[in-house]
Amino acid sequence: LLPVLLHQFLYRKATPTTLPSFLLIGPSGSGKTAFLTLTERKAVAQTHTSTAPLGVEVLLPEDYMPQSSHYRSPGDPAYERSRRFLLLDTPGHGKLRHFATKQLANPANVRGIIFVLDAASVAEETGLNETAEYLHDVLLALQKRYTEATTSKGPKEIPVLIAANKMDLFTALPPHLVTQQLEKAISDVRKSRAKGLKDSGRTLGGEDEDLDEEREWLGEGGEGSFEFVQMEEVGTTVTVHGGNVIGGESADVKSWYEWIAAQL
Ligand code: GDP
């Protein structure tokens, strides 16, 4: 009995702090819950609390190999352990940004961010702009986390997967166009944000105007366009992969799981 109790105690204590986790972020309606539910079929535990977002402990499906286990054999306990991770969903729109920023500021076990978007909705201007603004803010938070870090080593890298969902819809933009359109729209967002700051700095006569502008500017300086590769300078690799959680003949989220496996 004692080993069992000990195991339970250790397991319970260890679970919240040691499991690698991934944050699901993105505009509402993009398919975050659907992806969570799909992955949850492999769930081993579930936590619902009012203060924390929905976190589900899941297993990487068997067809995928965690990066850290390439030289381990199935059946090795370490191999089984390495397939466990937490998927953190962010419910509610208002709370979501608050949560996301908090997690980004203190990403103890965050291995990556999965930004889910609706690839059909970004084919239209309203959807594209909403998505680009959101993504801009997430990337800017990651950039600040990097540039404002006080440790000499610099903070751990946090990669971002842009999961371009709903590829089963014929109106969906293919991944390379999602990338292009987002980069263009994010360029516009940062330009209009900079202008907003300048205007408010002028009316307030603020001294920190230049400093603020620099801090709030996503990616490299200059008037050129924003490209995701610029994020590598601040410890974030951005990858775009298409997929569909629902619809089509069946779900296709293979490249998303491969990306997750590569971070485990
Ligand atoms: P969330 O707000 O990001 O959690 O989005 P949901 O997971 O609730 O999904 C919003 C809507 O999109 C639901 O009606 C889903 O059934 C639908 N949906 C999710 N994934 C897909 C997909 O891959 N293809 C299609 N056609 N619809 C999807």
Boltz pocket constraint, residues with backbone or C-beta under 6 A from the ligand:
constraints:
  - pocket:
      binder: B
      contacts: [[A, 26], [A, 27], [A, 28], [A, 29], [A, 30], [A, 31], [A, 32], [A, 33], [A, 34], [A, 35], [A, 116], [A, 165], [A, 166], [A, 167], [A, 168], [A, 169], [A, 243], [A, 244], [A, 245], [A, 246], [A, 247]]
      max_distance: 6.0
